[in-house]
């Protein structure tokens, strides 16, 4: 690995947040040994709308393509019903599609367990894609429209069939939802209720594809409204994170350089949100195993350690691959007191704070050029061009005691492939 990379640094930008420079990283205690794992977290099998024929086929493909972790997220329930008032329970039409609750939770979990047994080099974790709520407008006489059918959540970490069957989902045959589809838009309440139910059961919750990605459709004469739902990211709380998508592919400018995400992180730093929001890669397309992945650092190669890493934000998303480099290190250090932290952690101290980054090539024989952006409170505080392997740091002046902020990095190559890392928080104090 090259030394601190002043020879390859160029385009360093100074910002109002402080004076920036590159320098050597102070000596300190080494980080605890962790395992770096690649993960695909949005996967459908034949249990629902699968683009892989079975869990075992997915495991074989993951082995061949170097994926360490698969979070299987077949649809929990795909059932839509419309009943005529005043006898909605008896005079109704229903559409039911393949889903886990239709085929059986126990059978789904058993298939995942069998794939784990037969393919020990890949770790398969059970999860689900869920439509917690939908609602109707119009009537069968004209303008009947189904809303919120494309507003999905991904969940992981739940393995008790009774808990899974009891999740508050509209049209759930095992537990009536407190939100029926006949009283219009209920705002964030149905989603927050679902998030809280999952969280209380120990599960993780991620918003799936909030940019929408599909247009309005007509199904059996009924209009199905679609479109982005970024507002749900701001209107709900206590969820784990969301899928960070390829903005150019999906044509969304709302996310910009993650301006929605940056606002959520700033709200957390200012006490307006109770928990931070992490990003994972959007891997909902059939080529996801070969392309878009989340890279995480876990204490061990176990389901418990993977879920703990996701809960803690110890990962970065690879957007629009192939990405010819990897993020090997991203840490923040208080140069006054020596406190140090990595992705998802909080560093407390008076500052100055140093953001250290080390980038390595996927193929050591082929150095990879990149542009590194260091972002603080939604603003780019430094932009540095380099060539992997590379190591360097950015330092800013001490912060105001009591202030809280975050630092996050993005790395982009010439072809537009991008690494988007989760943030490291800083809490400035008046003590070393």
Secondary structure, DSSP 8 states (H G I E B T S, - for coil): --SS-TTT-B----BTTB----------------EEEEEEEEE--TTTT-SSS-HHHHHHHHHHHT--EEEEEEES--EEEEE-TT-TTTSEEEEE---HHHH-HHHHHHHHHHHHHH-TTSEEEEEEEE----EEEEETTEEEEEESTT-EEEEES---HHHHHTS--TT-SSS--SS-TTS---TTHHHHHHHHHHHHTT-EEEEE-TT-----EEETTEEE-----THHHHH--S--EEEE--HHHHT--SSTTTHHHHHHHHHHHTTSSSS--EEEE---STTTTTS--EEEEESSSSHHHHHHHHHHT-EEEEESS--SEEEEEEEEEETTT--EEETT-EEEESS-EEEEEEEEESSTTS-EEEEEEEEETTEEEEEEEEEESEEEEEEE----TT-EEEEEEEEE-TT--EEEE--EEEEE-S--
